[in-house]
Amino acid sequence: MMSRLSQSALTLAVLLSGSPRLSAAGEKPLLHPLFTDHAVLQRGRAVPVWGWAATNATVTVRFANQTKQANVGADGRWSCSLDPLEASFESRTLTVEAAPAGTRAEARDLLVGDVWLCSGQSNMEMGITLCLEDEEIAKADHPNLRLLTVPHHIAYAPQDTFAGCWKRCTPQSVREDGWGGFSATAYFFGKQLQQELGIPIGLIHSSWGGTVAEAWTSGPALKPFAKFQPQLKSVRTIGTSTAAAPVRDAMNAWFLQHDPGTAKKWEKEETDASGWRQVTLPGTWTDCGAPGYEGVVWIQRQFDLPADWSNQPLVIQLGIISDTDTTWLNGKEIGQTDSFETARRYTVPAGIAKSGRNVITLRITNAGGGGVDDKQMPMLIHPVGAENAAIPLSGPSRFQETARLAETGRPLAGNPNVPSVLYNGMIAPLLPCSLTGAIWYQGEANASRAYQYRSLLPALIRDWRQRFGTDDLAFHIVSLANYEAAADQPRDHEWAELREAQAMTAKTVPHCGLAVAIDIGEAGDIHPKNKREVGRRLALSALASTYAKSVSGSGPWFRSIDVEGDRIRIHFDHTAGGLLLKEPSARSFAIAGEDRKFVWANATLDGTSVVLSSPVVPKPVAVRHAWDSNPQASLYNGAGLPAVPFRSDDWPGMTGPR
């Protein structure tokens, strides 16, 4: 129906509850959900273990011949740390007992190895079932590789728990959870590490398609960024509100301010929609005569019901709606959903429907395309337990656009692209888990602010290291894959500048690595399917730098240039025994003189350097390689890994100061 990036990047996930499900200490689990059956505990470091119990109770923790005790604080939380453990394939049980209440919890089949956090946006979230890996999935029986997916959750204050559990890696478990199954990038990364290191590997997948880096960073860590402060102030206001439903209140206020349909109460049964556009559903907004529309739409559908249905509870199915909806039947709200991934199925209490004419009304907020898709769930209504009597709800409907997001701005409430809200909802609940490191595939959503990313990504890394209490927490970055049509001439591009920011971070921040994907993208798909190679390159980066193995973890890195008359010689690090130009005549290298006008350059290899020249640039001063959204990247090292895209100049680009 639409691209995952455009759909996810602007998702308006209206979390109408306004508070986490587990809010009171008495409702929280004795043992945090990071410690469920099949978990992996981090080797070689102290392992924090925590949970909640009755105030003033004493908690005893037992694991691997260790016994630890902790007192429960006034907030109901207890915590202790296991002494560093050696890697082990032995299946063991963690037990927790709280006295004097006598409550007890167990987590069985625990292994000890390395735990990695896998985060970012849609290319990290993209599940393995979407990557044409059916044969791999059928063989994905890896008992020493364990998987945990953190559900999507926007929060306006740091949360301390989540709904999730560890699973053994099996053909079934990799198909479950998330967008098309478990993260394909994380799976291939973890599988290779487990095989190369010969220890258990635990993967915690916490990502959300289309989201910006600042959403994954804590509020305090964003203090140096002045532009984020107004939104952070609003986040704190919602997070500290004493209202019963602050998020819903904020969303209702936004609709009342910007949406005429809400102000005029179009959800009422008597609303005259005869002047709205007639459309046929299911269908996309393009099918409905609104191509590319991003904003609020109202849909009204009239239908008739048998006389005896009014006294029965009913089920209404509406298919998958992009992105969020509130739905009314005869003016009574019957449901709302905050996820574009979820098929709508609402139960209607007896007495709301009536014999004869009924009116169903939907208010939909969508971004990056939109529509109603009934492929997974047909649009219909039927009495509870009487599916065979269903009446279709597909067909002619009335459709009206009301609030275009380009004019109104996107609402803060329920928006995942707001500073700190995903850190609060999807990273903070993991603290203070003991980890080896993190892999990070994100940047598309920040490309228009690539220069800012030079400081934003390091800020995120510092923040996570501080929060997880590990100064040397490994951090491996996927450089953005090639995408879009190739350019005829050298040019500036924000994606090239974003890759530069990623490379600068990997080079200057300790314990970081970079996996280059410049040659395995797809021009027509922002979600390339070759996640197997992405995972392999991430694993090579980790094996080389985090584990100090004798492998080449990177392609060539630009070191310096020498101007030799009408030629420029480029020197590289990480050549791994030599350089290779796969397409010597490719439009891969560009050269410029003092006029700063780049042209394609002739490239030849000379040992471990590359020599560039052009007949139209007699006095070259600068070079660039693979500098575009979808460049021809022809330079590799002896290990078969592509060179990191680079430029030798520091001239102003598209996103930096001019």
URFEN-V471829 format. One record per residue. N is the residue number from 0. PHI is phi in degrees with one decimal (999 if undefined). OMEGA is omega as a letter, one per 30 degrees, with the letter a starting at -180 (999 if undefined). Layout:
# URFEN-V471829
n: <N,N>
phi: <PHI,PHI>
omega: <OMEGA,OMEGA>
This chain:
# URFEN-V471829
n: <0,1,2,3,4,5,6,7,8,9,10,11,12,13,14,15,16,17,18,19,20,21,22,23,24,25,26,27,28,29,30,31,32,33,34,35,36,37,38,39,40,41,42,43,44,45,46,47,48,49,50,51,52,53,54,55,56,57,58,59,60,61,62,63,64,65,66,67,68,69,70,71,72,73,74,75,76,77,78,79,80,81,82,83,84,85,86,87,88,89,90,91,92,93,94,95,96,97,98,99,100,101,102,103,104,105,106,107,108,109,110,111,112,113,114,115,116,117,118,119,120,121,122,123,124,125,126,127,128,129,130,131,132,133,134,135,136,137,138,139,140,141,142,143,144,145,146,147,148,149,150,151,152,153,154,155,156,157,158,159,160,161,162,163,164,165,166,167,168,169,170,171,172,173,174,175,176,177,178,179,180,181,182,183,184,185,186,187,188,189,190,191,192,193,194,195,196,197,198,199,200,201,202,203,204,205,206,207,208,209,210,211,212,213,214,215,216,217,218,219,220,221,222,223,224,225,226,227,228,229,230,231,232,233,234,235,236,237,238,239,240,241,242,243,244,245,246,247,248,249,250,251,252,253,254,255,256,257,258,259,260,261,262,263,264,265,266,267,268,269,270,271,272,273,274,275,276,277,278,279,280,281,282,283,284,285,286,287,288,289,290,291,292,293,294,295,296,297,298,299,300,301,302,303,304,305,306,307,308,309,310,311,312,313,314,315,316,317,318,319,320,321,322,323,324,325,326,327,328,329,330,331,332,333,334,335,336,337,338,339,340,341,342,343,344,345,346,347,348,349,350,351,352,353,354,355,356,357,358,359,360,361,362,363,364,365,366,367,368,369,370,371,372,373,374,375,376,377,378,379,380,381,382,383,384,385,386,387,388,389,390,391,392,393,394,395,396,397,398,399,400,401,402,403,404,405,406,407,408,409,410,411,412,413,414,415,416,417,418,419,420,421,422,423,424,425,426,427,428,429,430,431,432,433,434,435,436,437,438,439,440,441,442,443,444,445,446,447,448,449,450,451,452,453,454,455,456,457,458,459,460,461,462,463,464,465,466,467,468,469,470,471,472,473,474,475,476,477,478,479,480,481,482,483,484,485,486,487,488,489,490,491,492,493,494,495,496,497,498,499,500,501,502,503,504,505,506,507,508,509,510,511,512,513,514,515,516,517,518,519,520,521,522,523,524,525,526,527,528,529,530,531,532,533,534,535,536,537,538,539,540,541,542,543,544,545,546,547,548,549,550,551,552,553,554,555,556,557,558,559,560,561,562,563,564,565,566,567,568,569,570,571,572,573,574,575,576,577,578,579,580,581,582,583,584,585,586,587,588,589,590,591,592,593,594,595,596,597,598,599,600,601,602,603,604,605,606,607,608,609,610,611,612,613,614,615,616,617,618,619,620,621,622,623,624,625,626,627,628,629,630,631,632,633,634,635,636,637,638,639,640,641,642,643,644,645,646,647,648,649,650,651,652,653,654,655,656,657>
phi: <999,-161.1,-70.6,-63.1,-63.4,-64.0,-69.2,-79.5,-58.1,-116.5,-56.4,-104.5,-79.9,-80.4,-86.9,-73.3,-70.3,77.3,-154.7,-68.1,-65.8,-107.5,-104.8,-88.8,-56.9,-66.8,-92.1,-82.9,-74.1,-58.3,-122.4,-56.6,-64.3,-66.2,-115.0,-107.5,-50.4,76.5,-69.5,-111.7,-98.3,-69.2,-82.0,72.4,-133.1,-59.4,-111.9,-64.3,-130.0,-155.9,176.8,-138.2,-155.5,-61.1,-54.3,73.4,-75.5,-111.7,-111.8,-114.5,-115.8,-129.7,-163.1,49.8,65.8,-108.5,-129.3,-126.6,-125.3,-146.0,-96.4,-83.4,-80.5,-63.2,-87.1,85.8,-94.5,-127.3,-158.0,-152.2,-131.5,-78.4,-64.3,-51.1,-114.3,-87.2,-57.4,-154.6,-89.9,-67.5,-79.7,-127.1,-115.7,-99.3,-118.0,-133.2,-131.2,-112.4,-117.6,-88.4,-66.1,81.4,-75.5,-145.6,-139.3,-133.1,-124.7,-101.3,57.5,-90.2,-114.5,-121.9,-166.5,-112.8,-115.2,-122.2,-93.9,-118.3,-139.9,139.5,-113.6,-62.9,-73.8,-83.7,-71.6,-53.0,-77.8,-66.8,-68.7,-91.8,-110.1,56.1,-117.8,-59.3,-65.2,-63.8,-61.0,-62.5,-103.6,-80.7,-105.1,-126.0,-63.2,-99.5,-111.9,-119.1,-125.8,-142.0,-111.6,-88.5,-69.4,-56.5,-159.0,-90.4,-143.5,-103.4,-148.7,-58.2,-95.9,-120.0,-155.7,-153.8,-100.3,-177.7,-155.0,-74.0,-137.2,-65.5,-76.8,-136.4,-55.4,-75.5,-68.3,-72.4,-83.1,-91.0,67.7,72.6,-91.7,79.3,99.4,-67.8,-47.7,-67.3,-58.8,-63.6,-59.0,-67.2,-62.0,-66.6,-61.0,-67.8,-60.2,-62.1,-71.6,-75.0,-91.1,67.1,-134.7,-63.3,-127.2,-111.2,-117.4,-103.1,-97.4,-137.8,-143.5,-152.2,-57.6,74.7,-93.4,-89.1,-64.0,-65.9,-67.2,-93.9,-115.0,-69.7,-55.9,-58.9,-70.9,-95.7,-57.1,-68.4,-101.2,-61.5,-66.5,-87.2,-65.9,-59.0,-68.7,-63.2,-62.7,-66.0,-60.1,-63.5,-62.2,-67.1,-65.5,-104.6,-65.0,-98.6,-65.2,-64.1,-143.1,-63.5,-69.6,-63.2,-59.5,-65.0,-67.4,-60.6,-63.8,-64.1,-61.3,-63.8,-76.5,-112.9,-109.1,-59.9,-62.9,-67.5,-62.0,-92.7,57.0,-67.3,-70.3,-65.6,-60.3,-85.3,-59.1,-87.2,-104.1,-64.6,-87.1,-77.0,-67.7,-84.7,-134.1,-120.0,-112.4,-73.1,171.6,-86.2,-65.1,-63.1,-59.8,-88.8,85.3,-131.0,-62.2,71.9,-70.2,-126.2,157.9,-95.9,-129.2,-115.5,-128.7,-124.1,-132.0,-102.6,-156.8,-108.6,-126.0,-62.2,-61.7,-82.1,-77.7,-65.8,-98.8,-122.3,-68.9,-122.3,-117.6,-113.4,-112.5,-125.5,77.2,-95.7,-116.0,-103.0,-112.5,-123.3,-143.0,-123.4,-125.0,-122.0,-122.1,52.6,84.6,-104.5,-66.5,-115.9,169.2,-150.2,-137.3,-107.1,-132.2,-73.6,-85.4,-103.6,-70.9,-82.8,-141.7,-111.5,-95.0,-108.3,-60.5,-58.7,102.6,-83.2,-75.2,-145.3,-69.1,82.4,-72.2,-132.2,-129.6,-106.6,-127.5,-124.6,-109.3,-116.8,-112.4,-131.5,-145.4,70.7,104.9,159.1,151.4,-122.6,-120.8,-109.3,-65.8,-86.5,-146.1,-67.1,-81.9,-165.0,-135.8,-157.2,-63.4,-55.8,81.0,-128.9,-60.4,-69.1,-98.2,-63.4,-111.9,-64.0,-108.8,-70.4,118.5,-67.8,-143.2,-109.1,-135.4,-144.1,-79.4,-133.6,-133.2,-83.0,-63.3,-63.0,-98.3,-89.3,80.8,-83.4,-66.0,-68.2,-65.1,78.8,-98.3,-71.1,-94.1,-127.7,-51.4,80.0,-71.3,-87.0,-57.8,-60.8,-95.2,-132.5,-113.9,-53.7,-63.3,-89.2,-73.6,-103.8,-53.1,-86.5,-129.0,-83.6,-177.5,-136.2,-115.2,-137.5,-121.3,-160.3,149.0,-53.4,-73.3,-106.7,-61.0,-69.4,-122.5,-61.3,-62.5,-62.5,-62.3,-58.3,-103.5,-70.0,-64.5,-59.1,-64.4,-61.7,-62.9,-59.6,-61.4,-63.8,-63.0,-66.6,-67.4,-86.1,68.4,-135.5,-64.0,-103.1,-54.6,-66.2,-145.4,-116.7,-109.0,-90.9,-68.8,-54.3,-71.7,-68.4,-158.7,76.8,-70.2,-71.1,-86.3,-74.7,-128.0,-58.6,-158.9,-79.5,-155.8,-64.5,-68.0,-63.2,-70.1,-67.4,-60.4,-61.7,-63.6,-63.8,-66.3,-60.3,-64.1,-61.6,-83.1,-103.9,-91.8,-59.8,62.7,-115.7,-140.7,-135.4,-110.0,-87.7,-123.0,-67.4,-115.5,-125.1,-88.1,-136.1,-57.4,-99.0,-144.1,-72.4,-117.2,-62.2,-86.6,-80.6,-79.1,-59.6,-72.7,-60.1,-62.6,-63.6,-68.6,-62.5,-63.2,-61.8,-60.4,-68.7,-61.4,-73.2,-98.7,-79.2,-103.7,55.2,-84.3,-83.5,-132.3,-85.1,-99.7,-154.8,-78.7,-60.2,-110.0,-61.1,-110.8,-166.8,-128.5,-124.7,-86.2,-122.0,70.5,-94.1,-126.8,-126.6,-102.1,-109.0,-107.6,-131.4,-103.9,59.0,-83.0,51.4,92.2,153.8,-116.6,-137.0,-102.2,-68.9,-134.6,-55.4,-94.4,-68.3,-82.9,-110.6,-107.2,-128.4,-136.9,-142.9,-96.1,-66.2,-76.0,64.5,-101.2,-85.0,-133.4,-64.2,-113.6,-78.3,-121.0,-133.1,-87.3,-141.2,65.8,-102.8,-129.4,-120.2,-110.3,-115.7,-158.5,-152.4,-64.7,-96.8,-127.2,-71.8,-127.9,-72.6,-132.0,-148.5,-134.6,-141.2,-136.4,53.2,-105.2,-173.5,-71.2,-138.2,-81.0,-87.0,-96.4,-106.9,-95.3,-132.3,-102.3,-65.8,-89.7,79.2,-103.8,-72.7,-67.1,-69.2,-54.5,-156.1,-139.8,-89.8,-90.4,-124.5,-67.7,-56.4,-109.0,-80.6,-113.0,-96.6,-65.0,-115.7>
omega: <l,l,l,a,a,l,a,a,a,a,l,a,a,a,a,l,l,l,l,a,a,a,a,a,a,a,a,a,l,a,a,a,l,a,l,l,l,l,l,l,a,l,l,l,l,a,l,l,a,l,a,l,l,a,l,l,l,a,l,a,l,l,l,l,l,l,a,l,l,l,l,a,a,l,l,a,l,l,l,l,l,l,a,a,l,l,a,l,a,l,a,a,l,l,l,l,l,l,g,a,l,l,a,l,l,l,a,l,l,l,l,a,l,a,a,l,a,a,l,a,a,a,l,a,a,a,a,l,a,a,l,a,a,a,l,a,a,a,a,l,a,a,a,l,a,a,l,l,l,a,l,l,l,l,a,l,a,l,a,l,a,l,a,l,l,l,l,l,l,l,l,a,l,l,a,l,l,a,a,l,a,a,a,l,a,a,a,l,a,l,a,l,a,a,a,a,a,l,l,l,l,a,l,a,l,a,a,a,l,a,a,a,a,l,a,a,a,l,l,a,a,a,l,a,a,a,a,a,l,l,l,l,l,l,l,l,l,a,a,a,l,l,a,a,a,a,l,l,a,l,l,l,l,l,a,a,a,a,l,a,l,a,a,l,a,l,a,a,a,l,l,a,a,l,l,l,l,a,l,l,g,l,l,l,l,l,a,l,a,a,l,a,l,l,a,l,l,l,l,l,l,a,a,l,l,a,a,a,a,a,a,l,a,l,l,l,a,a,l,a,l,f,a,a,l,a,l,l,a,l,l,l,a,l,l,a,a,a,l,a,a,l,a,l,a,l,a,l,l,l,l,l,a,l,a,a,l,a,l,a,l,l,a,l,a,l,l,a,l,l,l,a,a,a,a,a,a,l,a,l,l,l,l,l,a,a,a,a,a,l,a,l,l,l,a,l,l,a,a,l,a,a,a,a,l,a,a,a,a,a,l,a,l,a,a,a,l,a,l,a,l,l,a,a,a,l,l,l,l,a,g,a,l,a,l,a,a,l,a,l,a,l,l,a,l,a,a,l,a,a,l,a,l,l,a,a,l,l,l,a,l,a,a,l,l,a,l,l,a,a,a,l,a,a,a,a,l,l,a,l,l,a,l,a,l,a,l,a,l,a,l,l,a,l,l,l,l,l,l,l,l,a,l,l,a,a,a,l,a,l,l,l,a,l,a,a,a,a,a,l,l,a,a,a,a,l,a,a,a,l,l,a,l,l,l,a,l,l,l,l,l,a,a,a,a,a,l,l,a,l,l,a,a,l,a,l,l,l,a,l,l,l,a,a,a,l,l,l,a,l,a,l,l,l,l,l,l,l,l,l,a,l,a,a,a,l,a,a,l,a,a,l,a,l,l,l,a,l,l,a,l,a,l,l,l,a,l,l,l,a,a,l,l,a,a,l,a,l,a,l,a,l,l,l,l,a,l,l,l,a,l,a,a,a,l,l,a,l,l,a,a,l,l,l,a,l,l,a,l,a,a,a,a,a,a,l,a,999>
